[in-house]
Amino acid sequence: MTHPIIEDLLWRHTSKKYDPTRRVSEQDLATLFEAMRLTASSINAQPWRFVVIESREARERMSRTFGDKFPNNQPHVFDASQFILLAHNPRYTRDDYAKVVDQQIADGRLDPENRQAAFRSFVFAEMNTDENGDTSCWTRAQTYIALGNALHTLARLRIDATPIEGIDTERVNEEFRKELAGYRCEVALAIGYSHPQDDYNARLPKSRLAMARILLRI
Ligand SMILES: Cc1cc2nc3c(=O)[nH]c(=O)nc-3n(C[C@H](O)[C@H](O)[C@H](O)COP(=O)(O)O)c2cc1C
């Protein structure tokens, strides 16, 4: 099968080693960040916050959170061009949704006189809020849509990436408490350019389950 989308998805792989001498251009970063901002989410909730680690100081802070866990992921903190924390709002409230509704009015998508009616969609958030006000299951899922969108955008830009759940979430959330501002990070994304020799995954064939195992047309 040949199609530009399939070519992108066959081109990409999870980078296991970055070339520390190469950095992503500001132009490509702007495209990536805009693609992440444009990600779809349930009721347009956008319950995410992305923290881009790129300064020496922030990299050192991130590196320290690893301790002795996930040693294969730790080198990406310094070698990758950027190391991005994807965080979700674990307690998404009506006030959070009000910001979305008001933005929709500002963007000309919603008539101001329908403001109250727009809150009917908030039932989806309520359905996904537990008795303690925790919305993590739902808001975390939205964050993974942004991750998927970022992976394909990066492939299109021919920028390598590593989606990363192998982080010490407790330590990351403690270290970046101020920047995360109440949001919770459970997944990260390293981006940059694979090391020309040392990224073993670059040479391995793509492996996926057969279509018949995962897809049923009825
Ligand atoms: C949510 C998520 C978390 C992942 N966490 C890690 C990780 O911590 N370290 C790592 O090297 N790869 C990680 N991976 C990469 C997967 O192992 C990889 O996507 C899968 O084996 C398919 O290979 P490919 O990405 O090269 O096509 C993660 C992937 C996803 C989608």
The ligand as an SDF file (V2000), in Angstrom:
LIG
                    3D

 31 33  0  0  0  0  0  0  0  0999 V2000
    1.9830    5.4250   25.5800 C   0  0  0  0  0  0  0  0  0  0  0  0
    3.3010    4.8450   25.1730 C   0  0  0  0  0  0  0  0  0  0  0  0
    4.3130    4.7100   26.1120 C   0  0  0  0  0  0  0  0  0  0  0  0
    5.5710    4.2240   25.7280 C   0  0  0  0  0  0  0  0  0  0  0  0
    6.5960    4.2130   26.6460 N   0  0  0  0  0  0  0  0  0  0  0  0
    7.8550    3.9240   26.2050 C   0  0  0  0  0  0  0  0  0  0  0  0
    8.9850    4.0870   27.0570 C   0  0  0  0  0  0  0  0  0  0  0  0
    8.8650    4.4500   28.2140 O   0  0  0  0  0  0  0  0  0  0  0  0
   10.2270    3.8500   26.5320 N   0  0  0  0  0  0  0  0  0  0  0  0
   10.4070    3.4410   25.2270 C   0  0  0  0  0  0  0  0  0  0  0  0
   11.5550    3.2530   24.7960 O   0  0  0  0  0  0  0  0  0  0  0  0
    9.3460    3.2500   24.4130 N   0  0  0  0  0  0  0  0  0  0  0  0
    8.0910    3.5010   24.8580 C   0  0  0  0  0  0  0  0  0  0  0  0
    7.0160    3.3580   24.0050 N   0  0  0  0  0  0  0  0  0  0  0  0
    7.2580    2.9180   22.6230 C   0  0  0  0  0  0  0  0  0  0  0  0
    6.5800    1.5860   22.2610 C   0  0  0  0  0  0  0  0  0  0  0  0
    7.2720    0.5190   22.8290 O   0  0  0  0  0  0  0  0  0  0  0  0
    6.5310    1.5210   20.7390 C   0  0  0  0  0  0  0  0  0  0  0  0
    5.6940    2.5330   20.2540 O   0  0  0  0  0  0  0  0  0  0  0  0
    6.0190    0.1790   20.2090 C   0  0  0  0  0  0  0  0  0  0  0  0
    6.8850   -0.8660   20.5730 O   0  0  0  0  0  0  0  0  0  0  0  0
    5.8810    0.2150   18.6900 C   0  0  0  0  0  0  0  0  0  0  0  0
    7.1210    0.4990   18.0650 O   0  0  0  0  0  0  0  0  0  0  0  0
    7.3350    1.7610   17.1360 P   0  0  0  0  0  0  0  0  0  0  0  0
    6.9020    2.9880   17.9090 O   0  0  0  0  0  0  0  0  0  0  0  0
    8.8100    1.7840   16.8490 O   0  0  0  0  0  0  0  0  0  0  0  0
    6.4870    1.5860   15.9130 O   0  0  0  0  0  0  0  0  0  0  0  0
    5.7730    3.8130   24.3880 C   0  0  0  0  0  0  0  0  0  0  0  0
    4.7340    3.9420   23.4620 C   0  0  0  0  0  0  0  0  0  0  0  0
    3.5290    4.4790   23.8370 C   0  0  0  0  0  0  0  0  0  0  0  0
    2.4700    4.6720   22.7800 C   0  0  0  0  0  0  0  0  0  0  0  0
  1  2  1  0
  2  3  1  0
  2 30  2  0
  3  4  2  0
  4  5  1  0
  4 28  1  0
  5  6  2  0
  6  7  1  0
  6 13  1  0
  7  8  2  0
  7  9  1  0
  9 10  1  0
 10 11  2  0
 10 12  1  0
 12 13  2  0
 13 14  1  0
 14 15  1  0
 14 28  1  0
 15 16  1  0
 16 17  1  0
 16 18  1  0
 18 19  1  0
 18 20  1  0
 20 21  1  0
 20 22  1  0
 22 23  1  0
 23 24  1  0
 24 25  2  0
 24 26  1  0
 24 27  1  0
 28 29  2  0
 29 30  1  0
 30 31  1  0
M  END
$$$$
